[in-house]
Amino acid sequence: MKEIKNLDKNYIQNIYIKIGQNVKRIRKEKKVSQLSLAHAIGHKSVTVISCCEICHKNYHFNIEHLAKIAYVLEVDITEFFKDI
């Protein structure tokens, strides 16, 4: 078993960034705007989607966001974890 203290300090941040990139890619492939997606998952503005897609101010998608986004975009949730 590995020691957690040896974990690269950017490891988790890089995962959040990649998930955001994957959400953005899939959203664009489906031709869905940030605002439409935000409304579809129960938010009133694009802030959650826009900030999480680029990991702005360390905002990132949580598992509930990803489950809802996968549902409304009709993709398997594992698609957001590609290339990690």
N, C-alpha and C positions, 0 to 999 in steps of 0.2 A: 504494500500500500504506500502511496506517495504522501509526503508531508505537505500539508496545506500551506505552510510557510514558504514553500518553494514555488508556489503558483505565481506566474507572471502577473504583475499588478494590472496589466491591461487586458488580461484574458477575458474577464466578464464583460468589460466595456466593449471589446471587439465582438463578442457574441451579440450584445444589444444592437450594435451598429449593423451587423449582418442581418439580423432579424428585421430591423427597420428597412434596410435595402430590399429585402425579399418581399416585405409587405408592399412597399412602393412599386416594385416591379410588377407584382401580380395585380395590384390595383390598376396600374396603367394598362396592363394587358387586357384587363376586363373593361377598360374605358370607364372607370368609376372615378369621380372627382373626390378630393379629400373631404369636401363638405358633404357630399352624398354618403360617403362611407361613415363619416362622423355621425350624421343623423341616423343612419341605419343601425348603428350600434348603441344609440341612445344618448349621444352628446349633442349639444346645441351649437357648437362652433368647431372649426377645423383645428383648434389648438392642440388637442390630444393627438390627432393623426399627424399633423405637420411636424410637431416637435418630436414625436416618437420616431417618425420615419428617418429623421436625421440625428436623433439622439441629442437634440438641443437642450442645454441646461440639465443634462443627464436624465431627461425624460426618456422613458422606454415603455414598451408594451408589456403588460402583465399577462398572465395566462388567461384571465377572463377576456381581456381585449382580443387576444389571439383566437380564442375559441369563437367569439362572436364574429370576428372578421372572417375567419375560415367559413363559418356558416353562411354569412351573407354573400361572400364571394364564391361560394360553392367550390371550395378547395379543401383538401385534406390539411389539417393543421401542421403536419410534418413538412409541408412545402415551405413554411417560414424558417425552417431550420436547415435548408439546403446549403451546402458549402461551408458548414461550420466545422 
